[in-house]
């Protein structure tokens, strides 16, 4: 139960950070219990993020195949950039793009070292248009119904 409480506390912390920056924020029901979707969805103006929160102090962070693929599905279906937010004790939050994880035998994994080298903090994702983030991550955004064909 301790691990669940630590995770839930971390999710609420990040939820409050986004709320304090003027975002409308939703914490998923059943977060931490099922892998049907991300823990947090944050929206403001024309920005939106899906965020899976992890509070982990080991040398690497892993997501099982099912959870990882559900996050990919969320990103594809919503066109919202989807991050894994990794809270490291004494260091705060790092934001990892899904394609920065490495596929391993039993999971998708990213090391603490790689995460720190990337060094993506909250400030790096705030104020950036969601479409720009998706473009940078090579996730194709479907054209809107009003788009003029080229």
Backbone bond lengths (Angstrom), bond angles and torsions (degrees), N, CA, C in turn:
res aa  C-N    CA-C-N  psi(-1)  N-CA   C-N-CA  omega(-1)  CA-C   N-CA-C  phi
1 X - - - 1.455 - - 1.530 111.50 -
2 X 1.320 115.95 -30.58 1.468 120.21 -179.16 1.524 111.29 -57.37
3 X 1.353 117.08 -43.87 1.455 120.91 -178.25 1.527 111.06 -63.47
4 X 1.349 117.13 -41.75 1.458 120.58 178.21 1.529 110.40 -61.98
5 X 1.325 116.74 -43.73 1.467 120.48 -178.84 1.518 110.90 -64.27
6 X 1.332 117.44 -40.48 1.464 121.30 177.83 1.528 109.88 -62.28
7 X 1.325 116.36 -43.88 1.465 120.88 179.28 1.519 112.02 -64.13
8 X 1.320 116.81 -45.45 1.469 121.02 -179.74 1.525 110.54 -63.99
9 X 1.313 117.38 -40.03 1.465 121.70 178.17 1.535 110.16 -63.31
10 X 1.326 116.47 -41.42 1.460 121.03 178.94 1.529 111.16 -66.05
11 X 1.321 117.02 -41.25 1.465 120.62 177.36 1.530 110.56 -60.36
12 X 1.328 116.57 -45.40 1.466 120.11 179.42 1.524 110.89 -63.99
13 X 1.333 117.25 -36.85 1.462 121.08 177.38 1.529 110.27 -60.28
14 X 1.326 116.78 -49.10 1.462 120.19 -178.87 1.534 110.86 -67.92
15 X 1.305 117.29 -37.54 1.460 121.49 175.36 1.528 110.07 -56.53
16 X 1.329 116.80 -44.66 1.465 121.19 179.84 1.523 112.36 -68.39
17 X 1.326 117.36 -32.27 1.463 120.64 176.56 1.535 109.30 -63.55
18 X 1.324 116.93 -49.19 1.471 120.05 178.83 1.532 110.70 -62.91
19 X 1.327 116.69 -43.13 1.465 120.28 179.11 1.526 110.75 -60.00
20 X 1.322 116.65 -41.55 1.459 121.75 178.69 1.520 112.98 -64.46
21 X 1.329 116.70 -21.45 1.467 121.43 178.00 1.525 111.38 -94.82
22 X 1.345 116.33 10.93 1.461 120.79 174.56 1.510 115.69 90.26
23 X 1.307 118.33 11.82 1.462 121.45 178.92 1.524 110.22 -87.40
24 X 1.333 115.88 148.39 1.457 121.49 165.94 1.514 104.96 -85.01
25 X 1.332 116.20 131.07 1.459 119.72 -170.54 1.522 110.35 -130.49
26 X 1.315 115.02 139.45 1.461 122.26 177.51 1.518 107.96 -123.58
27 X 1.320 116.37 131.32 1.470 121.35 171.59 1.511 106.93 -103.01
28 X 1.306 117.41 126.77 1.458 122.25 -175.11 1.515 112.02 -65.51
29 X 1.330 115.19 137.56 1.458 120.24 173.11 1.522 107.98 -66.96
30 X 1.307 117.16 139.33 1.455 120.87 -179.43 1.509 113.15 77.09
31 X 1.323 115.26 8.20 1.462 119.70 179.24 1.517 108.94 -56.03
32 X 1.313 116.45 132.98 1.453 120.87 -178.91 1.518 113.23 88.52
33 X 1.337 116.83 -12.30 1.457 120.90 -178.73 1.527 110.49 -106.21
34 X 1.327 115.86 -40.33 1.459 119.24 178.53 1.519 109.41 -124.06
35 X 1.297 115.47 168.47 1.466 119.90 -178.53 1.523 110.28 -114.61
36 X 1.329 117.47 39.69 1.460 120.29 -177.26 1.517 113.23 -81.82
37 X 1.307 117.25 -19.98 1.453 120.01 -179.29 1.510 110.84 -167.92
38 X 1.332 115.68 179.39 1.466 120.36 -179.11 1.530 111.41 -70.44
39 X 1.313 115.54 161.89 1.465 121.33 -179.79 1.521 111.92 -71.59
40 X 1.330 116.85 -39.40 1.466 121.91 -173.53 1.520 110.16 -134.22
41 X 1.313 115.43 140.76 1.461 122.15 169.16 1.521 106.08 -121.80
42 X 1.327 116.30 125.32 1.471 122.20 -178.57 1.528 108.16 -118.41
43 X 1.353 115.88 132.38 1.460 121.33 -177.21 1.517 110.90 -134.41
44 X 1.335 115.44 140.03 1.461 120.76 176.35 1.521 107.72 -161.33
45 X 1.322 115.80 129.80 1.456 120.81 -177.98 1.529 108.42 50.73
46 X 1.286 117.68 -117.96 1.467 120.75 179.47 1.529 112.02 -108.86
47 X 1.309 115.79 21.87 1.460 121.89 177.37 1.518 109.75 -105.49
48 X 1.308 115.13 145.75 1.455 120.63 174.38 1.520 108.57 -154.18
49 X 1.319 115.86 144.01 1.451 122.50 178.80 1.517 109.33 -136.39
50 X 1.311 116.52 142.32 1.455 122.59 166.80 1.524 106.02 -106.00
51 X 1.319 116.06 134.06 1.457 119.51 -173.96 1.524 110.70 -135.15
52 X 1.299 115.40 126.83 1.455 122.98 170.85 1.521 106.01 -100.10
53 X 1.326 117.65 122.61 1.466 122.15 -175.17 1.523 110.99 -98.27
54 X 1.317 115.29 137.84 1.460 121.52 175.41 1.520 109.02 -137.73
55 X 1.318 116.22 131.67 1.466 122.27 173.89 1.522 105.36 -115.26
56 X 1.315 115.59 106.48 1.451 119.92 -169.82 1.517 108.71 -147.91
57 X 1.302 117.86 133.92 1.464 120.96 -176.80 1.526 112.99 -113.54
58 X 1.295 117.24 21.53 1.472 121.24 178.06 1.527 108.94 -92.94
59 X 1.322 117.18 178.35 1.458 122.92 -175.66 1.515 115.58 -76.29
60 X 1.332 116.54 -12.97 1.464 119.59 177.24 1.524 108.92 -149.87
61 X 1.312 113.73 162.27 1.461 121.33 -179.11 1.514 107.55 -125.05
62 X 1.328 117.20 130.19 1.457 121.43 -177.88 1.511 111.21 -125.52
63 X 1.329 114.70 144.51 1.461 122.54 172.60 1.516 107.13 -121.72
64 X 1.342 117.00 134.24 1.463 117.50 178.85 1.533 109.85 -67.88
65 X 1.316 115.59 161.57 1.465 120.71 -175.39 1.524 112.63 -53.30
66 X 1.324 116.11 -45.94 1.468 120.23 -176.16 1.530 111.34 -61.45
67 X 1.317 117.28 -48.49 1.463 120.53 -179.32 1.530 110.78 -63.24
68 X 1.322 116.70 -43.61 1.462 120.90 -178.94 1.533 110.57 -62.47
69 X 1.310 116.70 -45.31 1.460 119.79 -178.22 1.527 112.07 -68.84
70 X 1.319 117.50 -29.97 1.471 120.02 174.81 1.534 109.95 -67.83
71 X 1.320 117.36 -37.25 1.464 120.33 176.50 1.531 110.56 -65.91
72 X 1.331 117.05 -41.45 1.469 120.24 175.39 1.527 110.99 -59.43
73 X 1.323 115.46 -41.05 1.465 120.97 179.10 1.537 110.85 -63.35
74 X 1.335 117.18 -41.78 1.460 121.53 177.32 1.526 110.05 -60.00
75 X 1.329 115.75 -45.32 1.462 119.81 -178.95 1.526 110.22 -62.41
76 X 1.300 116.57 -43.44 1.470 120.90 179.89 1.531 110.98 -65.92
77 X 1.324 117.57 -46.86 1.466 121.55 -175.92 1.523 114.05 -69.59
78 X 1.323 116.98 -32.17 1.468 120.10 -175.24 1.520 113.68 -100.67
79 X 1.320 117.11 -19.25 1.474 123.22 -170.89 1.529 111.37 62.91
80 X 1.338 117.77 18.11 1.458 122.29 175.56 1.525 108.26 -92.12
81 X 1.316 118.13 131.39 1.467 118.94 173.86 1.527 109.18 -57.06
82 X 1.306 115.19 136.25 1.458 120.78 -177.92 1.520 108.98 -118.36
83 X 1.313 114.78 126.01 1.457 122.25 -177.54 1.518 110.40 -120.97
84 X 1.316 115.26 153.62 1.457 121.00 163.85 1.523 104.56 -101.25
85 X 1.318 115.63 119.72 1.466 121.23 178.67 1.525 106.71 -95.60
86 X 1.319 115.59 117.15 1.468 122.05 -176.89 1.520 108.20 -107.03
87 X 1.325 115.17 115.33 1.469 120.77 177.86 1.514 108.76 -93.68
88 X 1.314 114.97 117.25 1.461 120.96 177.94 1.524 108.11 -104.99
89 X 1.321 116.64 131.01 1.467 120.91 -178.17 1.518 110.88 -54.62
90 X 1.322 114.89 131.29 1.453 121.38 177.56 1.518 114.54 77.97
91 X 1.341 117.81 -4.73 1.462 120.91 -177.59 1.515 114.01 -122.83
92 X 1.309 117.40 -18.45 1.458 120.29 -179.01 1.514 112.66 87.23
93 X 1.332 114.55 -154.86 1.456 122.58 -170.46 1.525 113.20 -96.53
94 X 1.327 115.21 138.13 1.462 123.70 169.62 1.526 107.03 -119.85
95 X 1.328 116.90 143.61 1.459 121.87 -177.29 1.523 109.63 -114.15
96 X 1.320 115.24 121.45 1.457 122.17 -173.70 1.522 109.36 -114.01
97 X 1.321 116.40 127.81 1.461 121.08 174.94 1.524 108.29 -74.01
98 X 1.317 115.62 150.53 1.465 119.43 -176.69 1.526 112.35 -59.83
99 X 1.334 117.55 -37.77 1.464 118.93 -177.98 1.525 112.93 -72.41
100 X 1.324 118.21 -5.41 1.457 121.54 176.59 1.531 112.29 -85.01
101 X 1.331 116.04 -8.31 1.462 120.87 174.70 1.524 108.64 -80.74
102 X 1.312 115.77 150.17 1.460 121.84 178.42 1.524 108.36 -106.02
103 X 1.334 115.77 133.53 1.459 119.74 177.22 1.527 108.69 -75.44
104 X 1.322 115.30 124.15 1.463 121.81 179.22 1.522 108.71 -116.56
105 X 1.320 116.12 -175.31 1.459 121.16 -175.59 1.537 112.95 -59.34
106 X 1.340 117.07 -42.35 1.463 119.63 -174.97 1.521 114.25 -119.31
107 X 1.341 116.99 -2.65 1.463 118.91 -174.77 1.523 110.32 -164.42
108 X 1.317 114.70 177.20 1.463 122.37 168.12 1.521 105.97 -102.15
109 X 1.323 117.18 132.65 1.448 121.00 -170.95 1.523 111.58 -135.53
110 X 1.325 115.02 147.04 1.462 121.74 170.72 1.524 106.69 -134.32
111 X 1.317 116.44 141.24 1.463 119.21 -179.50 1.525 110.28 -87.61
112 X 1.310 114.10 158.40 1.459 120.29 175.80 1.529 109.16 -62.75
113 X 1.318 116.08 -40.42 1.465 120.54 -179.64 1.531 111.46 -59.80
114 X 1.331 117.17 -47.81 1.467 120.92 179.80 1.527 110.17 -63.60
115 X 1.321 116.43 -42.41 1.462 121.09 -179.99 1.522 110.85 -59.61
116 X 1.321 116.91 -43.24 1.470 120.45 179.08 1.525 110.96 -69.38
117 X 1.331 117.71 -35.74 1.465 120.52 177.10 1.530 110.67 -62.96
118 X 1.322 116.63 -42.89 1.465 120.79 177.27 1.523 108.57 -63.59
119 X 1.339 115.45 -45.50 1.465 121.57 172.74 1.520 115.75 65.40
120 X 1.325 117.87 29.19 1.467 120.15 -178.73 1.525 109.83 -80.89
121 X 1.323 114.68 113.02 1.458 121.53 179.49 1.529 108.93 -105.36
122 X 1.313 115.69 176.37 1.462 121.60 -177.42 1.524 112.12 -53.62
123 X 1.319 117.27 -44.00 1.460 121.30 -176.72 1.527 111.55 -59.80
124 X 1.325 117.29 -28.10 1.463 121.56 -178.15 1.518 112.40 -72.12
125 X 1.332 117.42 -23.45 1.463 118.26 -179.30 1.527 112.94 -103.15
126 X 1.332 117.75 -19.45 1.459 120.06 -178.98 1.519 110.84 -76.25
127 X 1.307 115.85 143.81 1.453 120.65 176.91 1.510 113.40 76.79
128 X 1.313 116.92 5.72 1.456 121.03 176.86 1.516 107.65 -106.28
129 X 1.303 116.31 129.00 1.457 122.12 179.78 1.528 109.93 -56.36
130 X 1.333 116.47 136.33 1.459 121.28 -179.25 1.519 111.77 -57.38
131 X 1.333 117.39 -39.19 1.464 120.51 179.47 1.523 110.61 -61.75
132 X 1.326 116.72 -37.10 1.468 120.61 179.14 1.528 110.36 -64.99
133 X 1.331 116.98 -42.21 1.463 120.58 179.22 1.519 109.74 -63.13
134 X 1.327 116.68 -44.89 1.452 119.36 -179.99 1.519 111.27 -63.98
135 X 1.309 116.69 -39.17 1.461 120.60 178.05 1.527 110.28 -61.30
136 X 1.319 116.17 -41.85 1.463 120.92 179.42 1.521 111.81 -65.50
137 X 1.316 117.64 -27.94 1.460 120.55 -178.13 1.522 111.92 -95.93
138 X 1.331 116.46 6.80 1.463 122.17 176.58 1.522 112.74 62.91
139 X 1.328 117.19 28.53 1.450 121.03 172.85 1.515 106.26 -94.00
140 X 1.306 117.00 123.68 1.455 120.37 -175.15 1.522 110.25 -75.50
141 X 1.334 115.61 132.24 1.457 121.91 176.08 1.516 107.33 -97.51
142 X 1.315 115.95 129.33 1.454 119.40 178.61 1.520 109.87 -69.90
143 X 1.349 119.00 140.19 1.460 120.33 179.36 1.519 110.24 -65.57
144 X 1.327 115.75 148.18 1.455 119.44 178.96 1.520 109.52 -73.32
145 X 1.329 115.59 164.37 1.472 120.79 -179.06 1.521 111.27 -63.21
146 X 1.319 116.96 -24.96 1.465 121.40 -178.42 1.525 113.58 -89.62
147 X 1.313 116.56 -1.00 1.460 119.62 -176.50 1.522 110.87 -68.49
148 X 1.299 115.73 141.49 1.452 121.24 176.94 1.509 108.97 -84.78
149 X 1.350 117.93 126.72 1.471 119.29 -179.90 1.520 111.19 -62.57
150 X 1.317 116.12 146.13 1.459 121.31 -178.82 1.509 109.52 -92.30
